Structure formats: structure tokens, C-alpha cells
Amino acid sequence: MIKTNWVWIPDWNAADQEEPKIVYFRREINFTAVPEKLDIRISADSRYKLYVNGNLAEIGPSKGDRQIWYYDTVNLATYLKQGRNVLAVIVLRYPMETAKGNRAVFRTDTPGFYFKGEYADETGTAVCLSADENWKCVREDHIKIHPENEVFAQLYILEEAGGNPRTFGWMRDDYTDDHWLPAKDQGWTIVSAKAVSPGNLHPRTIPYMNKIPKKFTGIQTIRDSGISEADWNRMLAGEGTVTVAPHSKEIVEINAGELMTGFLKLAVRGGKETKIKILQSESYYLPKEPDEPENTMPVKGDRTDDKNGHLLGVTDTYEVAGCGKRGDTETYEPFWFRTFRFIRLEIVTAEEPLTIESFDYQETGYPLEVKTWVTTSDESMGDIWDISERTLRRCMHETYEDCPFYEQLQYAMDTRSQILYTYMISGDDRLARKCFDDFRRSQRYDGMVSCCYPNVSFFIIPGFSIYYIMMLYDHMMFFGDRELIHSYLPVIDRILEYFHRHLNKDGIVDKIGGKLFRDTSWSFVDWTAEWDATSGVPSAGMSGPITMESLLYIMGLQHAAIMASFAGRKSAAAEYEKRAKQVRDAVRNYCMGANGMIQDGPGVDEYSQHCQVFAALTDTVIGEQGRENLLRTLKNKKDYAQCSVAMAYYLFRALEKCDLYEYTGELWEVWRNMVRNHLTTCVEDPVGQRSDCHAWGALALYELPAVILGVRPTKPGFEEFEVRPTPGHFTWAKGEVITPKGMIKVQWKKTGEDIEVQYWEDK
């Protein structure tokens, strides 16, 4: 039999296939001399965590799908020692059923662990480390993975866990694994035609995530405890321990200092049958009013108000086995990273006292290196920049993410903005390139790309395919990779053909979606308060077409025309330009009210700020009329659905284009309120405030360097660029902006109507 290096436990059964399971793999190796380098390849279906001598070496594989399955290359030498070494791998296997797993993690019907590598011993003889019967394995039955919510669970990562005496210390070199089973090769006939086949595995395309040891800042408040706050803080700082007496209860709330994504780790000794609950929360919530319905969103105010508020979130539970002793603690570390700003620790002991040796975490996230900095005359922008940068960081892992707490999904609309923010502050396009390829693989038969991907469920928001086109355009302008753009033109063309096929007799985009969970596709535009009852869809869309989808189609055609021309496809560019003009004319003819404003639907006497914004950006309405329409929505907010944080980037672009940028000074008040409420990241939207960390809100990362300092490309690849500050409400600004051509330093000062601008290129 041909070995695949793809193994699994031999006693896996049909029942195991139906639920998420944790499986351990173990291999001992001896070194008389530690090699300088020992590269191995590793992957798993569905996820792995690799430890060497008890140290976390790597986590993966990076998110792919059934077409692309990734492997990682890891140099083990850093973690090895002379003598006996232990390679320990935890594999989380999700079942095929969509609802019983993480939506962003694909799986096949072939569970497995892949490991390939070898080294030369002291005699020069090759020693194989690849996954085979020399690896031992066991199913961990003391950990149950369950959903965070019975109705809406995108992550499926919570744990009901307990210490297991049979696997206690299994990562150590003195552990006896005689009762473990030899791993079984899955067999070439089983895996050869699948994504997980060794012949189909693809090398990782992005950097490894950060793994930074961190400690909590301290106790936020004590709810029920016989232990002093000072003792708790000493333990959290790594300067002592706390001991919980038998038959007692402790409830403490712990502060991380900022919203964080990290791997939690609790180390204890004694305390057999102690039950521990670890609740993770983004913030404190205010109590509901007595007459408030149960199904309303919880109310948030000051995120640190522990006096009037309470923590809500998700909870892991752990029952202590009592195996830990001094110098050899029992540890609990949930498999998946957690998102938290506050932790509520609830401990109920049984017959034995429990000593907590430590409680800390490893921060994780994409290794974003920020190089751009900006300071301005508006001091509030410093704090806004700070929460924006942190928001972007927390929403970057193996993909861009909408929010780390609830979904961790890469949505096209959100990601277009996130990628721009990344370019402006770091110049890094590696995660962006993976994103482009992710969405390309999601394209279905009719041309639509999934609104969020990787995702085991296919989900369509028609307009989000246009945002995908725009993110490719942005890459062209920053990096000028002609070959990349050329390779994506077929994807772009199929998206645009979808909209072209769905033009009605009047030449506008017909009704192609509707309300969430009611229609085949969701015509989401924005989480604005006026459209709350229609799940972010203009109410005109309940009975007919919405103008926003025609405006987005125009915008997609305009951006595609420029890319086609750049790639040398002049005829395609001309066709796109012609179509854009035709649809623009149709919108003017059928979607413009008597007041000169663009309606939310053809002939529907309803108007939103959104349609005026995109009409201006696509030149559907030009000149003074466009400016007047926008101004009307700014001055009469109650009469028009307003752009929320999600759409702020586009609103700011329209205000800039219509010479109304000074109005952004008051629009920043939304972010100033975030700072006043002690947020450390940007909210999803200021109305519902579901998520306290949503990356589309990190707008300052674009506005300050690109608009206030004015550094932007005017030709693909930054071959030509401008330094054209738009002052808005600012009187001075200075900073340095990273570009593909090097750093650009800018400073300017406004005196009366004059602006004195200086800039330097640092190549």
C-alpha cells in the first residue's frame, strides 16, 4: 500500500462522524545532537495545534476549501532539546454537517492528520518522522465542542471540558502511552481524489499568526470572593497563586485592558471536581427597562461600567480532575482562540481546595506591521486612530474577518475597506492576495461570488460581488500587478454578466434579492436604523428593484473598464464603459424624483443618503445637483436613511468629491462617542451595537493618510501619485505614509484660505 502520511485513529466509528471531536497524536524522538534545522510539513482535517516538548509551535492549516487545502512548513529545531523529545498534535475534527461546525472551516468526509518530514541521525541515517504507525493516537472524550448559540452559531468553538487522568501530562517525555493506539494510514484509494490528498495539498501563502504571551491587567470587580483583590492581581501578574477553599464559590471579573483575541490558559493544582466557568465578553451591558421586550438587543453604554452593568458573552466550562500538583499543574486551554475584553471567572469547589497557579493568554492575529503615522490639529483623532488600528488587527487572522467575537467571516464589502486600510498603514498585500483567490474559488455557475468566503454555506448578497471587483481595482492602483489583474478579468466579467442578464426592460437592475431569510438572495445595503425591520434592505426592495443595485453595477463597470484597459483588453473596456453609460441613463430616467434626488426604487417616493452617495460617485448625478442632494441628506437627517459606520467610507468619498468634506468633522462624532464610552475598538454600528469590534469602522486608517495628508496613487502601481491634502475641519497635519515606492513624509498648515504643504520622498 502506498503511504499517504495521512493518518487517523483506527477505532473511529460512525457516531464519531456526527459530532466535533478532539483527537491527540503523539510521537517521541531522540537526539544526541539537536539539528540546526528540521522542516516538516503538517496539515489536518479539520484543524491542528502542534506542540513540541509542551511548547505551542504552530496552528493551522490556514483556511482553504475543498479545492485548495493548505499545509504548513514548520522548523522544529527551535523547540528541540538533546535527548528525548515529544511531538504532540491536537486535531479538531468537525463533522460534514454544516450546522455542527465552524462555518469558515471546510472539512471532507475523510478526517485525518498529515505530517511529513525526516532528519539524519548521528550516523547520517535518515529517520522518518512522517505520519504512520509510529505515531500513537487517542480520542479525547473529556472535551465536548458545542455551539455558542442554538439559533445563530457561526463558530461552534465553545467547550464543555474536564481534566482527563488518562491523558494528563501527555505532552511530556515521561508520559506512558502504552494504552494509545498506533495511527492508521487512511490509504491512497481513500484520499487520492480529495482536497486532502498529499498530491493536492498547497503550501501556505500567508505569514503565521502572532503568538505573544500576555497577562491580564487585573481584576475589574469582585462579585463574590473570600480572596482579596490584591491576591487575585498578584496571581494574574504571575507573582503568586490563589487558593480557593473547599465548598466555596468565587466570582471575579477580569480586565484584559483592551479587546483581545488570544488563546486562554488556566493552570491549577488540586481541587478535584471543582467546576469552573470562563465567560468571555466584549463589554458590560446595561440592564433592560422593565417593559422592554426580551428579544431586543442588549443595551450598551460605558463599556467599563461594572457598577450598573453586567457581562454577557459566551462560556467555556471545565471540571478539574485534580491531577495537578506543585511543579506539575493541570492546565486547560480551549482549542480555538477567544475574543474578550473582560473575563468572568466562576469557581465552585468540591471536597478539595483549588490552587490557581496562573491564568493568562497568548495574543494571536495576523502579524501586521504598521508603518504609517499621522497627527493632526484635532486631538480626538489620536484616540480614534488608536481604536481603529486595534480594530483592524483584531479582524485579521488567516482571513480578514467582519468581527472576531461573533462570526469571523470574510465578507466582501467589509474586506474591501479592510484591505484599503491595510495598504495605507502597512503596505502589506499578502492577506489581500489570499482573499482575492478565496473569493474567486467561491464563484458559482451564474457568476455570483459568495458574499463571505471561506464559508461551507453558499450565501449571496448581490452587491457584494461588486465590492470584490473594487478590491481588485484598489490592488491595481497600489501595486500595478498587470498579470494578477489579467488573471481575474474572467471572474470580473462573469460577475458583470450576472447583472447584465438581470436588467429589466427599462435598463435598470431588476429585483434580484430581498429580505434576509425570505428571499433567495439578500439585498443588504447598510445597517441603518430606518431599514432595521427589513434587515438592512431599503423598503423599496420588498416589492421591486432597489436602485442601489443598479448604482453598484455602474460602479463595478466603471472600475472594471479601467482594469480591462490596464490589462490590454481595450474592447472589453469599451464595452464596460458603454454599459455603464446605458445603465446610468436608465437610472436618471426611471429612478430620479421630481426633486432631482435618486429614489430608493424606480418610481418609489423614498430617498436615502446611500443613493445620493453612489449617484455622486458614479457620476449618475453630477455637479451642483449631486452636491445639493447630498447636502439635503446631511441637513435633514430625519427625512433620509443615513449611512452608518458600514457605509462611512463611501459617504466620505462622496463628500470629498462634492466639495463637502468639511461636514466630516461632525460625522467623526460617532467615533468620538466610541472613545467616550471607553471602547478600545470600533463598533459594528452605533444603533444596534451588536459587535464592539467591526473592521469597516476603522475608517481613520484611510482618511488621515490618504485624504488629510492627501497621499494617493493616480496611476496603477503608484507610478504616479499625488500629495493633495483635503483639510476638512483640520488646521494642520503631519505624518509619514507607506507606499509601494517607499515612505512619503507630509506636513501642512492652513492659514486663512491658504495651505502650505511640504512633502519628502524616502525611497
Secondary structure as UniProt FT lines:
FT   STRAND          6..8
FT   TURN            10..11
FT   TURN            14..15
FT   HELIX           16..18
FT   STRAND          21..31
FT   STRAND          39..45
FT   STRAND          47..52
FT   TURN            53..54
FT   STRAND          55..60
FT   STRAND          69..75
FT   HELIX           76..79
FT   STRAND          83..93
FT   HELIX           98..100
FT   TURN            103..104
FT   STRAND          112..116
FT   STRAND          118..120
FT   TURN            122..123
FT   STRAND          126..128
FT   TURN            133..134
FT   STRAND          136..140
FT   TURN            141..142
FT   STRAND          143..146
FT   STRAND          158..162
FT   TURN            165..171
FT   TURN            173..174
FT   TURN            178..179
FT   STRAND          181..182
FT   STRAND          184..185
FT   HELIX           188..191
FT   TURN            192..193
FT   TURN            195..196
FT   TURN            198..200
FT   STRAND          201..203
FT   STRAND          210..214
FT   STRAND          218..224
FT   HELIX           229..236
FT   TURN            237..238
FT   STRAND          242..244
FT   TURN            246..247
FT   STRAND          249..270
FT   TURN            272..273
FT   STRAND          275..281
FT   STRAND          284..286
FT   TURN            290..291
FT   TURN            294..295
FT   STRAND          299..300
FT   TURN            303..304
FT   TURN            306..308
FT   STRAND          310..311
FT   STRAND          314..319
FT   TURN            326..327
FT   STRAND          330..332
FT   STRAND          338..348
FT   STRAND          354..365
FT   STRAND          373..376
FT   HELIX           380..394
FT   TURN            404..407
FT   HELIX           412..426
FT   HELIX           430..442
FT   TURN            445..446
FT   HELIX           462..479
FT   HELIX           482..501
FT   TURN            505..506
FT   TURN            516..518
FT   HELIX           529..534
FT   TURN            535..536
FT   HELIX           539..542
FT   HELIX           547..566
FT   TURN            567..568
FT   HELIX           570..590
FT   TURN            594..595
FT   STRAND          598..599
FT   TURN            602..603
FT   STRAND          607..608
FT   HELIX           609..617
FT   TURN            618..619
FT   HELIX           623..635
FT   HELIX           637..639
FT   HELIX           645..647
FT   HELIX           648..657
FT   TURN            658..659
FT   HELIX           661..663
FT   HELIX           664..667
FT   HELIX           669..676
FT   TURN            677..678
FT   TURN            686..688
FT   HELIX           695..697
FT   HELIX           700..702
FT   HELIX           703..708
FT   STRAND          711..713
FT   HELIX           716..718
FT   STRAND          721..723
FT   TURN            728..729
FT   STRAND          732..739
FT   TURN            740..741
FT   STRAND          742..751
FT   TURN            752..753
FT   STRAND          754..762
//
